[in-house]
Amino acid sequence: MTRVPPPSSTSPVAAEVTQLRRELDQHLHSYHVLDAPEISDAEFDGLMDRLLLLETEHPELLTPNSPSQRVGAAPLDAFDSVKHELAMLSLNKCSTLEEFDDWLERVGDRLGYADFKNLEFTCEPKIDGVAVSLLYENGVLVRGATRGDGETGEDISANVRTIGAIPLLLRGERIPAKIEVRGEIYMPSLGFAVFNEAAREKGEKTLVNPRNGAAGSLRQLDSRLTAVRPLSMFCYSAGVTGDWQPEAHWDVLEAFKSWGLRTNPATSLVTGRAGCAAYIEALLERRATLGYEIDGAVIKVNRLDLQRRLGNVTRRPRWAVAYKYPAEEATTIVHDVEYQVGRTGAVTPVARLEPVFVGGVTVSNATLHNMDEIARLDLRRADTVVVRRAGDVIPQVAQVVLAKRVEGARPIEAPTTCPCCNSVLEHDEEEVVVRCPNFGCPDQQKERIRHFSSRLAFDVEGLGDKLVELLLAEQLIANPADLFDVTAEQISTLPRMGEKSATNVVRALEKSKTTTLPRFLYSLGIREVGEATARALAQHFLLLPMIRNASVEQLEEVDDVGPIVARRIVDYFNDEQSSALVDALLARGINWPEIDDQATASDSAPLAGQTWVLTGTLEAMKRNEAKARLQALGAKVAGSVSKKTTQVVAGPGAGSKLKKAEELGIAVMDEAAMIEFFATQNNA
């Protein structure tokens, strides 16, 4: 048998392997570090598959730092301990500008500075993740370790190698022979939401919060499990630097970027106390839009020689401080679980809490979504729970603290009748929610009227929630059509409603009678018919009678309408009570101009011909504002993802729409990228 010699380092196979590794490393850097992918996922997978094939056929070419070796190490029995050459310090904290000024004063006393107008500081977000140390020798990643107690951590090398934002090989010039890079591994908000959504669909345990998700991922003894977790990393300081002696912390960060390490773009170099204070305030305002969780800002004296002069005390540096923002999680007690009925009849459980300050506000209620969520949490009355509120997101019960459960706590039973009208609740097998089937349910009517008069529907100025509740309580109205029969005299007799206010409300109602067909359709509150779907229906059919009489098949011809939505529309107009409401509204004089079927976006508009989908929670910009800006640029904003979709904007909580976009290979951006895109259009 003739033995085939291995390919030489100059053979075509070896050259191709080298080129593939170079390309894959570049694409990993573009995707994870620069947030600017240059090829599609399918193209990347094709390159990786080719490399894996060549390395399988020629194992002698396999190297530990090949991109193919990021995943697949055998599970460990336990983590080895790692002794840090330089201690990984913790930070002193402050939570007010007065406390920050005290820190500055102590810095000034030690440095002999009378004022700080010319002293430079680096300011960066305090990432809510896991502090780690990466050791590179001759540009090669040789070890990853947790901070541990600051002196000794755990070797998590196999796990950090699975994270695309961490280069296995440093790039660029003047790389020290030995450099220890320190930073924070974290779980992005979008990745956390998508992971939990998938876990819920599979009936698996969800992650409590992104920080716990990151910590748990790095504690996996099987790196293949870590590899499927959505982790990333920001590098923020150097430990051991060998013969490299930078002059300032900012120089360290600039060097990191040149070597292919990911640093936080929200980091700034500022001067003086005023610069620090402005950064702290600005970062707090941006907190909900960053795409990852922070719990404060870190302020560091920039010059390293000054850092050395200031030194450390009890394992904390004197030259840095963490300015802590209000916590977005807190523990409290669930006193009771009550149920609310929405405009579509959906019955939602709500936890009544011992009031607790979280995320900058006092919270006394938190959503529990549905009974499946209560079962997943194993929630019981009198339980101690972790309440979470991030940005403007509705407070949620994230976890039950089982160690504090009182003896004899009983499980919460699902309701069988409507808490408002006592109708027997219905459970659709295709949904996790239960619904009240009574169209005339008072709670449904209240929510239906509130929706009808909301800004995106009839936009009745002065008709707030309190007034709607008073009108219902006095039995002056029972449905949206009744609003147009109420007189100013009747309204003026209600508490806190004078004659002038009452007259203004009646005038606003009369003015709202002239509307548009999309607004009218949206105002009806048909299940699954949001603003975009209402607009699509109007543009497709042009006339209300055409929509009312359309079949499921005809409705499915509309771009934004699938079989489920089509069935919801048909069922609504076939229902005797809802159809009667439509007739009653038209009888009150509701009208709109005819739709010009030739009216389309200008072909010269930047997004003409494109279809965009917004999903998840938008935290910096209201959804209707984002829609309006996209439409102004010529885009169609749809409510569902299809092959015709051009771009998806996904915020925290994005679920099935994001999953479908990924399956179809549709481009996805986060809210920050969308806002940046708008800025480029404004400057164009």
Phi and psi in degrees as a GROMACS rama.xvg file:
@    title "Ramachandran Plot"
@    xaxis  label "Phi"
@    yaxis  label "Psi"
@TYPE xy
-86.1368  126.57  THR-2
-86.2831  127.611  ARG-3
-83.6516  121.79  VAL-4
-68.9215  149.609  PRO-5
-66.0404  152.806  PRO-6
-66.5211  143.128  PRO-7
-76.864  167.416  SER-8
-64.6171  -14.9141  SER-9
-105.465  6.17849  THR-10
-71.39  160.159  SER-11
-58.1528  -36.7871  PRO-12
-64.5668  -48.7762  VAL-13
-62.0637  -38.3418  ALA-14
-65.2608  -40.1149  ALA-15
-66.1675  -41.5262  GLU-16
-59.9012  -45.3034  VAL-17
-60.332  -44.3645  THR-18
-65.612  -40.8383  GLN-19
-62.1949  -43.079  LEU-20
-63.2427  -40.2812  ARG-21
-63.5835  -45.2476  ARG-22
-64.3844  -44.7533  GLU-23
-64.6517  -40.7195  LEU-24
-61.4551  -41.205  ASP-25
-64.0794  -42.4812  GLN-26
-69.8522  -36.0085  HIS-27
-62.7944  -41.5185  LEU-28
-64.1051  -44.3156  HIS-29
-63.9896  -39.5514  SER-30
-76.598  -51.5515  TYR-31
-88.4151  -30.7683  HIS-32
-98.6229  -46.3293  VAL-33
-89.7604  -10.9491  LEU-34
54.5602  37.8653  ASP-35
-140.856  73.4256  ALA-36
-59.7391  141.789  PRO-37
-104.031  -16.9887  GLU-38
-136.815  165.325  ILE-39
-75.7284  164.256  SER-40
-59.7261  -37.9104  ASP-41
-63.6596  -41.4428  ALA-42
-66.2063  -40.1179  GLU-43
-61.4437  -45.511  PHE-44
-60.8168  -36.2494  ASP-45
-63.6096  -42.2855  GLY-46
-64.5245  -42.8611  LEU-47
-64.9649  -41.5915  MET-48
-61.0755  -40.224  ASP-49
-64.8544  -42.0952  ARG-50
-63.9706  -44.0916  LEU-51
-60.552  -40.5452  LEU-52
-62.3153  -47.3242  LEU-53
-65.5707  -39.3323  LEU-54
-70.1185  -29.8943  GLU-55
-70.2202  -42.2342  THR-56
-73.2612  -26.1947  GLU-57
-132.055  72.2688  HIS-58
-60.0915  -21.1793  PRO-59
-67.9817  -14.5075  GLU-60
-90.1951  -8.19172  LEU-61
-69.1785  134.453  LEU-62
-126.817  153.145  THR-63
-61.3144  -24.6368  PRO-64
-100.852  13.9919  ASN-65
-66.5466  142.853  SER-66
-55.9169  -23.7304  PRO-67
-71.7459  -14.1034  SER-68
-98.5884  14.9157  GLN-69
-69.7135  -26.6602  ARG-70
-130.459  147.411  VAL-71
120.929  3.08008  GLY-72
-67.4398  146.946  ALA-73
-64.0363  145.864  ALA-74
-58.5104  145.052  PRO-75
-89.1626  156.326  LEU-76
-81.2254  -32.972  ASP-77
-166.812  163.135  ALA-78
-85.8235  139.376  PHE-79
-78.9183  152.984  ASP-80
-81.798  148.336  SER-81
-127.712  126.884  VAL-82
-92.5403  119.18  LYS-83
-74.0129  132.096  HIS-84
-65.4237  -37.9966  GLU-85
-120.746  132.903  LEU-86
-60.0428  141.241  ALA-87
-90.7112  107.787  MET-88
-83.8478  156.41  LEU-89
-94.8188  171.863  SER-90
-113.846  143.486  LEU-91
-68.1269  153.495  ASN-92
-125.021  152.795  LYS-93
-143.733  158.924  CYS-94
-133.784  6.15559  SER-95
-138.805  158.942  THR-96
-66.6509  -27.0879  LEU-97
-64.3425  -43.9282  GLU-98
-67.0573  -35.188  GLU-99
-64.2727  -40.899  PHE-100
-62.9406  -35.5921  ASP-101
-62.2324  -41.9583  ASP-102
-63.142  -44.877  TRP-103
-58.9534  -40.8076  LEU-104
-63.274  -39.9901  GLU-105
-65.9418  -38.926  ARG-106
-61.4206  -45.3365  VAL-107
-63.0109  -40.4018  GLY-108
-60.4781  -41.6436  ASP-109
-74.9298  -31.5904  ARG-110
-92.8566  -11.7359  LEU-111
77.3249  27.8424  GLY-112
-93.3846  126.898  TYR-113
-78.7625  -36.0055  ALA-114
-141.923  174.742  ASP-115
-120.401  19.9136  PHE-116
-60.2726  -31.7333  LYS-117
-110.774  5.09589  ASN-118
-85.1843  130.637  LEU-119
-90.1711  143.354  GLU-120
-132.438  146.177  PHE-121
-98.8873  135.617  THR-122
-121.723  133.865  CYS-123
-147.607  155.41  GLU-124
-63.8742  142.407  PRO-125
-90.6016  97.161  LYS-126
-67.1992  135.928  ILE-127
-90.8533  79.7335  ASP-128
-143.528  -141.237  GLY-129
-124.282  123.202  VAL-130
-73.3692  132.41  ALA-131
-137.398  164.287  VAL-132
-123.116  130.65  SER-133
-114.324  126.815  LEU-134
-107.464  123.771  LEU-135
-114.426  132.62  TYR-136
-122.431  123.279  GLU-137
53.1116  36.6781  ASN-138
82.5835  0.714058  GLY-139
-106.507  131.865  VAL-140
-68.7355  118.091  LEU-141
-112.477  -16.658  VAL-142
-163.928  144.305  ARG-143
-125.741  139.119  GLY-144
-143.897  150.171  ALA-145
-78.6366  164.09  THR-146
-70.3105  -37.0443  ARG-147
62.6326  -129.184  GLY-148
-91.7502  9.85459  ASP-149
97.7773  -31.026  GLY-150
-98.9596  -39.4425  GLU-151
-133.547  131.174  THR-152
-124.153  -164.057  GLY-153
-116.97  143.838  GLU-154
-77.906  109.838  ASP-155
-117.666  34.7425  ILE-156
-55.7099  -45.3828  SER-157
-61.1679  -34.2287  ALA-158
-76.7757  -42.3224  ASN-159
-67.5928  -25.3838  VAL-160
-67.1835  -19.1788  ARG-161
-82.5316  -9.26817  THR-162
-90.7274  117.646  ILE-163
-61.7906  -27.4193  GLY-164
-73.9954  -10.3993  ALA-165
-101.761  112.711  ILE-166
-72.1916  139.252  PRO-167
-78.1925  -27.2411  LEU-168
-129.48  130.408  LEU-169
-75.5686  151.973  LEU-170
-116.87  175.612  ARG-171
88.2841  -161.898  GLY-172
-118.329  165.037  GLU-173
55.6556  41.3128  ARG-174
-80.9801  125.944  ILE-175
-60.2152  152.012  PRO-176
-61.1583  -30.0113  ALA-177
-142.619  124.08  LYS-178
-142.999  130.271  ILE-179
-104.698  121.085  GLU-180
-104.09  130.106  VAL-181
-116.062  147.641  ARG-182
-174.216  -165.583  GLY-183
-124.358  123.223  GLU-184
-90.0276  132.13  ILE-185
-141.818  169.883  TYR-186
-112.961  116.554  MET-187
-58.4829  150.934  PRO-188
-58.6293  -42.9554  SER-189
-65.6726  -44.0984  LEU-190
-61.5158  -39.2833  GLY-191
-61.8519  -45.774  PHE-192
-65.1471  -43.2385  ALA-193
-65.5311  -42.0343  VAL-194
-60.9232  -45.6238  PHE-195
-66.9415  -37.7962  ASN-196
-61.4433  -44.2161  GLU-197
-64.9128  -38.6802  ALA-198
-63.8535  -41.2368  ALA-199
-63.2723  -41.7941  ARG-200
-63.2295  -31.0682  GLU-201
-89.8796  -3.71852  LYS-202
73.8572  22.6973  GLY-203
-97.363  167.898  GLU-204
-68.1343  135.53  LYS-205
-93.5847  165.317  THR-206
-84.1774  141.918  LEU-207
-69.9665  -47.2286  VAL-208
-156.521  166.192  ASN-209
-59.0917  -36.1116  PRO-210
-66.1729  -47.3805  ARG-211
-61.5359  -35.0099  ASN-212
-63.1321  -42.3149  GLY-213
-66.6987  -45.2833  ALA-214
-62.8383  -44.7158  ALA-215
-65.0937  -35.517  GLY-216
-64.8585  -39.9042  SER-217
-76.2668  -13.4679  LEU-218
-93.4755  4.33167  ARG-219
-72.4772  128.752  GLN-220
-74.7485  -19.1305  LEU-221
-104.668  109.567  ASP-222
-64.8146  -19.289  SER-223
-66.0188  -28.4371  ARG-224
-74.3306  -37.6349  LEU-225
-63.1327  -36.601  THR-226
-62.0064  -27.0213  ALA-227
-90.5534  -1.23167  VAL-228
-87.5261  139.867  ARG-229
-79.1861  83.7411  PRO-230
-109.808  152.219  LEU-231
-145.684  -177.843  SER-232
-151.415  141.348  MET-233
-113.162  131.034  PHE-234
-95.2231  132.972  CYS-235
-133.034  -5.32186  TYR-236
-164.455  168.715  SER-237
-114.412  142.111  ALA-238
-96.3963  -105.622  GLY-239
-68.7537  130.905  VAL-240
-120.648  2.71554  THR-241
61.1399  -129.618  GLY-242
-89.798  5.58336  ASP-243
-88.7041  125.223  TRP-244
-127.779  80.8018  GLN-245
-67.3255  160.403  PRO-246
-92.9715  -26.4807  GLU-247
-143.698  156.683  ALA-248
-61.179  -37.8464  HIS-249
-60.5624  -36.0116  TRP-250
-63.1297  -36.4041  ASP-251
-61.3748  -46.7202  VAL-252
-65.5472  -39.0895  LEU-253
-64.893  -39.3333  GLU-254
-64.5467  -42.8991  ALA-255
-54.6446  -47.1922  PHE-256
-61.3347  -39.8762  LYS-257
-68.7315  -21.6876  SER-258
-93.5499  3.15416  TRP-259
91.2706  10.7315  GLY-260
-88.8387  146.719  LEU-261
-88.7264  120.296  ARG-262
-113.031  163.559  THR-263
-82.2438  121.33  ASN-264
-67.1776  -14.1172  PRO-265
-84.4435  1.92979  ALA-266
-75.7746  139.14  THR-267
-133.683  151.089  SER-268
-101.561  118.464  LEU-269
-125.059  167.335  VAL-270
-122.35  130.887  THR-271
76.0947  174.255  GLY-272
-63.1009  -39.5568  ARG-273
-62.195  -40.3636  ALA-274
-63.9215  -40.6751  GLY-275
-64.1698  -46.6307  CYS-276
-62.7903  -40.5497  ALA-277
-64.5844  -39.7032  ALA-278
-64.4433  -44.9312  TYR-279
-58.1278  -43.4955  ILE-280
-69.9507  -43.4115  GLU-281
-66.2663  -39.2325  ALA-282
-66.7263  -37.3921  LEU-283
-62.0822  -39.4997  LEU-284
-66.1002  -31.8028  GLU-285
-88.0166  -4.80329  ARG-286
-48.8192  -45.726  ARG-287
-75.1206  -10.9597  ALA-288
-105.731  -0.0576  THR-289
-71.6269  -28.0705  LEU-290
90.6351  3.22409  GLY-291
-153.518  162.814  TYR-292
-92.3708  137.802  GLU-293
-128.264  157.358  ILE-294
-122.359  14.8086  ASP-295
162.981  -165.213  GLY-296
-123.63  145.718  ALA-297
-109.057  126.003  VAL-298
-111.965  126.526  ILE-299
-128.25  138.552  LYS-300
-61.8476  128.957  VAL-301
-74.1876  -46.7846  ASN-302
-69.8901  129.706  ARG-303
-71.9579  -29.3382  LEU-304
-67.5268  -33.9329  ASP-305
-71.413  -34.633  LEU-306
-59.9529  -43.307  GLN-307
-65.9299  -37.5305  ARG-308
-64.6507  -38.2713  ARG-309
-72.4183  -37.9603  LEU-310
69.9868  -162.47  GLY-311
-126.258  161.752  ASN-312
-144.02  128.621  VAL-313
44.1547  53.0351  THR-314
62.6536  24.5159  ARG-315
-130.956  133.022  ARG-316
-74.266  141.381  PRO-317
-79.0355  -17.1504  ARG-318
-90.9613  4.58659  TRP-319
-142.495  152.3  ALA-320
-146.195  148.173  VAL-321
-103.189  120.279  ALA-322
-90.4558  110.264  TYR-323
-85.9584  134.37  LYS-324
-91.1306  166.118  TYR-325
-56.223  137.145  PRO-326
-63.744  145.987  ALA-327
-101.786  5.01188  GLU-328
-135.6  146.773  GLU-329
-156.411  159.613  ALA-330
-103.039  144.388  THR-331
-156.579  -174.46  THR-332
-115.354  138.065  ILE-333
-86.7959  112.857  VAL-334
-80.8282  -34.8989  HIS-335
-162.698  165.26  ASP-336
-123.091  121.185  VAL-337
-116.712  172.487  GLU-338
-128.027  135.145  TYR-339
-113.247  144.633  GLN-340
-108.174  124.745  VAL-341
-89.5491  178.963  GLY-342
-65.4945  -23.6745  ARG-343
-95.4524  6.11429  THR-344
91.0279  -4.78873  GLY-345
-63.8392  131.776  ALA-346
-101.757  117.178  VAL-347
-112.751  126.707  THR-348
-74.6975  139.666  PRO-349
-129.158  129.9  VAL-350
-84.1097  128.291  ALA-351
-94.3248  119.339  ARG-352
-110.351  157.038  LEU-353
-65.58  120.721  GLU-354
-51.0679  135.904  PRO-355
-142.786  143.078  VAL-356
-86.8011  116.974  PHE-357
-149.952  136.404  VAL-358
62.6203  26.4472  GLY-359
88.4864  0.727249  GLY-360
-137.508  163.56  VAL-361
-89.1836  125.223  THR-362
-111.414  130.243  VAL-363
-123.608  -9.30326  SER-364
-133.521  149.75  ASN-365
-147.067  139.869  ALA-366
-73.2555  146.194  THR-367
-116.409  6.28522  LEU-368
68.1174  -67.8275  HIS-369
-162.943  176.519  ASN-370
-67.8712  -29.9986  MET-371
-61.6085  -36.7245  ASP-372
-68.5484  -38.3928  GLU-373
-61.8044  -42.0131  ILE-374
-65.9684  -40.4782  ALA-375
-63.0553  -41.776  ARG-376
-74.0474  -19.9817  LEU-377
56.7108  47.1729  ASP-378
-80.5412  139.981  LEU-379
-135.372  156.821  ARG-380
-62.2469  144.372  ARG-381
76.01  4.35762  ALA-382
-69.2158  147.529  ASP-383
-86.6023  130.518  THR-384
-131.726  159.975  VAL-385
-94.7656  121.534  VAL-386
-103.695  136.008  VAL-387
-122.478  134.212  ARG-388
-143.048  107.479  ARG-389
-108.949  121.165  ALA-390
61.4697  -130.451  GLY-391
-96.6031  11.1652  ASP-392
-68.6604  141.499  VAL-393
-58.6375  134.589  ILE-394
-55.9656  141.093  PRO-395
-131.968  149.833  GLN-396
-83.0948  114.318  VAL-397
-92.6986  -29.8571  ALA-398
-162.818  147.082  GLN-399
-96.2248  132.471  VAL-400
-86.9972  90.4951  VAL-401
-61.9763  -29.9789  LEU-402
-64.1891  -19.6761  ALA-403
-106.665  12.5585  LYS-404
-66.7865  134.871  ARG-405
-78.4827  151.013  VAL-406
-66.7398  137.263  GLU-407
82.9272  8.21791  GLY-408
-63.4648  128.739  ALA-409
-100.387  145.443  ARG-410
-59.474  153.936  PRO-411
-88.0769  126.24  ILE-412
-89.8131  143.292  GLU-413
-69.32  141.87  ALA-414
-70.5916  148.492  PRO-415
-109.523  -18.6941  THR-416
-126.994  157.288  THR-417
-64.5387  130.206  CYS-418
-67.3803  -11.5949  PRO-419
-101.599  -52.0825  CYS-420
-114.951  -0.250379  CYS-421
68.0819  12.5262  ASN-422
-66.2867  147.815  SER-423
-68.4288  126.579  VAL-424
-73.5772  150.661  LEU-425
-114.795  145.103  GLU-426
-123.517  110.241  HIS-427
-76.5586  127.791  ASP-428
-62.7331  -21.7757  GLU-429
-82.5757  -7.43099  GLU-430
-127.221  161.963  GLU-431
-94.8704  -12.2208  VAL-432
-87.6611  157.043  VAL-433
-108.293  151.512  VAL-434
-131.944  149.605  ARG-435
-85.8996  122.861  CYS-436
-82.6196  -4.35099  PRO-437
-82.9157  106.4  ASN-438
-59.7128  -29.6103  PHE-439
-88.9771  9.19395  GLY-440
-55.908  125.729  CYS-441
-53.8785  -40.7853  PRO-442
-66.269  -39.9672  ASP-443
-62.3128  -43.2172  GLN-444
-61.0503  -43.1976  GLN-445
-58.6238  -48.9237  LYS-446
-68.0559  -32.8023  GLU-447
-66.5508  -39.9751  ARG-448
-69.0072  -40.7899  ILE-449
-61.3569  -42.0839  ARG-450
-65.6897  -42.9075  HIS-451
-57.9651  -40.5461  PHE-452
-91.8705  2.38375  SER-453
-68.4756  169.254  SER-454
-62.0348  -36.3525  ARG-455
-82.4959  -8.36099  LEU-456
-104.366  -109.803  ALA-457
-84.5617  -13.632  PHE-458
50.9975  59.4703  ASP-459
-87.2155  108.032  VAL-460
-67.1581  131.864  GLU-461
91.92  -10.6401  GLY-462
-96.3126  79.8869  LEU-463
-87.2972  178.601  GLY-464
-59.3133  -41.5969  ASP-465
-63.7135  -41.8658  LYS-466
-66.3363  -40.7721  LEU-467
-58.7457  -43.7187  VAL-468
-63.6824  -39.4732  GLU-469
-66.2018  -42.2677  LEU-470
-62.65  -39.0542  LEU-471
-69.5179  -42.7553  LEU-472
-62.7679  -36.2814  ALA-473
-86.2325  3.46379  GLU-474
58.7906  32.6742  GLN-475
-82.6612  -22.6292  LEU-476
-139.187  157.156  ILE-477
-134.14  -14.1684  ALA-478
-154.936  171.206  ASN-479
-57.9631  -35.5465  PRO-480
-63.5005  -31.6171  ALA-481
-64.1521  -22.0227  ASP-482
-56.0531  -34.322  LEU-483
-82.6167  -2.06578  PHE-484
-100.742  -12.4165  ASP-485
-73.5696  138.04  VAL-486
-98.1568  161.528  THR-487
-62.242  -35.7583  ALA-488
-62.5909  -42.744  GLU-489
-64.7746  -42.2664  GLN-490
-67.319  -37.4981  ILE-491
-66.3641  -18.6945  SER-492
-81.7386  -8.06353  THR-493
-79.9606  154.385  LEU-494
-55.6746  136.573  PRO-495
61.0985  23.6311  ARG-496
-122.867  104.439  MET-497
-82.979  177.152  GLY-498
-62.516  -42.3088  GLU-499
-65.8684  -44.4423  LYS-500
-63.1015  -40.9768  SER-501
-62.99  -42.9559  ALA-502
-62.3797  -41.2171  THR-503
-62.8253  -38.5202  ASN-504
-65.6897  -44.4867  VAL-505
-63.2214  -40.0291  VAL-506
-63.8124  -40.6209  ARG-507
-64.6014  -37.6593  ALA-508
-65.0079  -43.4085  LEU-509
-63.7036  -41.3341  GLU-510
-63.8678  -35.2682  LYS-511
-71.9104  -11.3936  SER-512
-61.7303  -28.7251  LYS-513
-90.8061  111.242  THR-514
-135.325  -149.696  THR-515
-130.616  158.367  THR-516
-61.5009  -43.084  LEU-517
-59.8329  -41.4129  PRO-518
-65.2718  -39.9034  ARG-519
-62.2738  -46.6163  PHE-520
-61.1782  -43.63  LEU-521
-63.342  -38.3795  TYR-522
-64.8449  -23.0922  SER-523
-69.7027  -19.238  LEU-524
72.3299  30.93  GLY-525
-64.9401  133.692  ILE-526
-55.8201  134.535  ARG-527
73.9713  -1.29208  GLU-528
-100.885  95.6774  VAL-529
-91.6238  -167.935  GLY-530
-61.5648  -44.5147  GLU-531
-66.8695  -41.7975  ALA-532
-66.1696  -39.6202  THR-533
-60.6128  -41.4472  ALA-534
-66.2698  -40.6222  ARG-535
-64.1692  -41.1006  ALA-536
-62.5353  -44.4773  LEU-537
-64.0594  -43.8621  ALA-538
-67.3091  -30.4585  GLN-539
-79.5421  -46.1701  HIS-540
-97.3415  -24.1367  PHE-541
71.3816  -35.1898  LEU-542
-124.231  142.161  LEU-543
-60.3867  -44.9384  LEU-544
-57.2991  -33.6901  PRO-545
-64.7271  -36.8699  MET-546
-73.1762  -41.6297  ILE-547
-63.886  -30.9573  ARG-548
-101.708  2.8324  ASN-549
-71.5769  147.003  ALA-550
-85.8108  169  SER-551
-57.5287  -43.4118  VAL-552
-63.575  -41.6161  GLU-553
-66.8816  -38.9128  GLN-554
-66.517  -34.5399  LEU-555
-66.7817  -13.9043  GLU-556
-73.8024  -15.561  GLU-557
-74.8509  135.196  VAL-558
-52.3324  -40.4733  ASP-559
-95.7196  11.4613  ASP-560
-120.517  122.015  VAL-561
-102.819  -176.386  GLY-562
-61.4967  -37.8286  PRO-563
-68.1258  -46.4622  ILE-564
-64.1124  -40.6547  VAL-565
-59.5859  -43.7526  ALA-566
-64.9134  -37.2659  ARG-567
-61.5517  -41.996  ARG-568
-66.5474  -46.603  ILE-569
-60.649  -44.9033  VAL-570
-61.5988  -38.7686  ASP-571
-63.0399  -50.873  TYR-572
-74.5223  -17.6639  PHE-573
-85.9285  -15.1871  ASN-574
-73.5901  132.603  ASP-575
-62.2582  -43.3592  GLU-576
-72.0082  -43.0548  GLN-577
-70.0279  -36.2099  SER-578
-65.5618  -38.1097  SER-579
-63.6508  -35.8725  ALA-580
-63.3531  -42.7702  LEU-581
-60.3093  -45.8361  VAL-582
-61.9033  -40.2825  ASP-583
-64.1249  -39.8535  ALA-584
-65.0022  -43.5528  LEU-585
-64.6798  -34.8082  LEU-586
-67.2656  -24.4378  ALA-587
-80.0795  -0.788098  ARG-588
97.4369  15.4615  GLY-589
-63.3603  132.014  ILE-590
-148.59  164.395  ASN-591
-155.176  154.805  TRP-592
-70.6639  153.698  PRO-593
-65.2676  149.899  GLU-594
-89.8584  130.578  ILE-595
-79.8687  111.229  ASP-596
-71.0033  -7.13159  ASP-597
-94.6937  -5.15596  GLN-598
-74.5908  111.837  ALA-599
-135.542  164.659  THR-600
-64.3175  144.792  ALA-601
-59.6289  137.223  SER-602
-63.1876  -19.5849  ASP-603
-87.6758  -7.17424  SER-604
-63.9559  144.568  ALA-605
-56.3836  -34.4084  PRO-606
-111.829  20.4727  LEU-607
-58.1735  132.825  ALA-608
85.1448  -3.87946  GLY-609
-97.1503  150.299  GLN-610
-118.586  122.504  THR-611
-112.901  150.254  TRP-612
-128.289  130.487  VAL-613
-102.919  128.957  LEU-614
-141.354  156.729  THR-615
79.4705  -167.497  GLY-616
-95.6085  125.749  THR-617
-93.3769  124.451  LEU-618
-105.643  -29.8233  GLU-619
-94.6207  -24.881  ALA-620
-132.366  135.695  MET-621
-66.3673  146.473  LYS-622
-59.0316  -43.4581  ARG-623
-67.0647  -29.2693  ASN-624
-68.3361  -42.8163  GLU-625
-62.0119  -42.3178  ALA-626
-60.8962  -45.8052  LYS-627
-61.402  -40.6157  ALA-628
-69.3736  -38.2766  ARG-629
-65.7649  -42.7485  LEU-630
-65.4704  -35.778  GLN-631
-64.0458  -25.9466  ALA-632
-89.1069  3.97752  LEU-633
100.369  -1.14036  GLY-634
-83.2272  152.009  ALA-635
-92.3527  131.398  LYS-636
-105.394  110.575  VAL-637
-99.5956  165.242  ALA-638
-100.571  -4.02592  GLY-639
-141.902  157.91  SER-640
-94.9623  133.188  VAL-641
-143.995  -178.301  SER-642
-63.7547  -19.463  LYS-643
-83.3436  -8.61507  LYS-644
-69.1227  134.771  THR-645
-92.0973  -43.4659  THR-646
-148.547  139.865  GLN-647
-115.236  132.547  VAL-648
-106.334  115.947  VAL-649
-114.645  123.603  ALA-650
-106.273  -179.52  GLY-651
-54.4695  137.349  PRO-652
91.2367  -0.327787  GLY-653
-61.3295  136.346  ALA-654
-126.737  -106.428  GLY-655
-64.4955  -33.6568  SER-656
-65.5433  -41.3959  LYS-657
-65.0013  -42.3849  LEU-658
-60.6893  -42.8247  LYS-659
-66.7329  -38.5742  LYS-660
-60.6343  -42.258  ALA-661
-66.3154  -37.728  GLU-662
-65.4285  -35.3074  GLU-663
-87.9302  -3.1442  LEU-664
72.2621  28.4361  GLY-665
-85.6031  140.227  ILE-666
-61.9776  138.471  ALA-667
-126.406  134.37  VAL-668
-130.376  159.934  MET-669
-93.1795  178.358  ASP-670
-63.9072  -38.3794  GLU-671
-60.3772  -40.7338  ALA-672
-67.0475  -36.6955  ALA-673
-64.3188  -44.2096  MET-674
-63.0627  -39.5689  ILE-675
-63.877  -38.0825  GLU-676
-62.9054  -43.879  PHE-677
-58.8605  -39.9346  PHE-678
-63.2495  -40.3873  ALA-679
-65.1025  -34.9478  THR-680
-69.9554  -35.4751  GLN-681
-65.7803  -32.8379  ASN-682
-88.4725  -8.68439  ASN-683
